Amino acid sequence: MSTIRVRYEDGVFRPLKRVRSVKDGAIGEVRLEEIQKPAKRVSVRSSEFFGLWKNRKELGNGLSYTRRLRTKTRY
């Protein structure tokens, strides 16, 4: 069984990519599941978390702080 992403246009289901694994005339079943479009990209600066490290001397910069967190093992 394989999943083929399709678009419904003019009464026909059209695959979004070329399908080589299915032979012409093959019969199958279609289960429709609407896929949400990706969210519109927004600037990082508009995030409420932007500037989280500002004036936090004990953290250093965000990159070094993140690296320190990643080196610690949790388990």
C-alpha positions as CSV (number, residue, x, y, z in Angstrom):
1,M,0.0,0.0,0.0
2,S,1.3,3.5,-0.8
3,T,0.1,7.0,-0.3
4,I,-0.2,9.3,-3.2
5,R,-0.9,13.0,-2.7
6,V,-3.5,14.3,-5.1
7,R,-5.4,17.4,-5.9
8,Y,-9.0,17.4,-7.0
9,E,-9.5,19.6,-10.1
10,D,-12.4,19.6,-12.6
11,G,-13.9,16.4,-11.2
12,V,-10.6,14.5,-11.5
13,F,-8.0,13.5,-8.8
14,R,-4.6,14.5,-10.1
15,P,-1.4,13.3,-8.4
16,L,1.0,16.0,-7.3
17,K,4.0,14.1,-8.4
18,R,4.6,11.5,-11.2
19,V,3.6,8.1,-10.0
20,R,5.7,5.2,-11.3
21,S,4.7,2.5,-8.8
22,V,1.1,2.2,-10.1
23,K,0.3,0.6,-13.5
24,D,-2.2,2.1,-15.9
25,G,-5.7,0.8,-15.2
26,A,-5.0,-0.1,-11.6
27,I,-8.0,0.2,-9.3
28,G,-7.7,1.3,-5.7
29,E,-9.5,3.2,-3.0
30,V,-9.2,6.8,-2.1
31,R,-9.5,8.1,1.5
32,L,-9.7,11.9,1.6
33,E,-7.9,13.7,4.3
34,E,-7.5,17.5,3.9
35,I,-4.0,18.7,4.5
36,Q,-3.6,22.1,5.9
37,K,-1.5,24.6,4.0
38,P,1.7,25.5,5.9
39,A,1.4,28.6,8.1
40,K,2.5,31.9,6.6
41,R,6.1,32.7,7.5
42,V,6.4,35.5,9.9
43,S,9.5,37.4,11.3
44,V,11.1,36.0,14.4
45,R,11.1,39.5,15.8
46,S,7.3,39.3,16.0
47,S,7.5,36.4,18.4
48,E,6.8,37.0,22.1
49,F,10.1,35.1,22.8
50,F,12.3,37.4,20.8
51,G,14.9,39.1,23.0
52,L,14.5,36.4,25.7
53,W,18.2,36.6,26.5
54,K,18.5,40.3,26.5
55,N,20.3,41.7,29.6
56,R,20.8,38.1,31.0
57,K,24.5,38.1,31.8
58,E,24.4,34.6,33.4
59,L,23.2,33.0,30.2
60,G,25.8,34.5,27.9
61,N,24.5,34.5,24.3
62,G,21.7,32.3,23.2
63,L,23.9,30.0,21.1
64,S,26.4,29.2,23.9
65,Y,23.5,28.7,26.3
66,T,21.8,26.2,24.0
67,R,25.1,24.4,23.4
68,R,25.6,24.0,27.2
69,L,22.1,22.6,27.5
70,R,22.7,20.1,24.7
71,T,25.9,18.8,26.3
72,K,24.2,17.8,29.5
73,T,22.7,14.4,29.5
74,R,19.2,14.0,30.9
75,Y,19.0,10.2,31.3
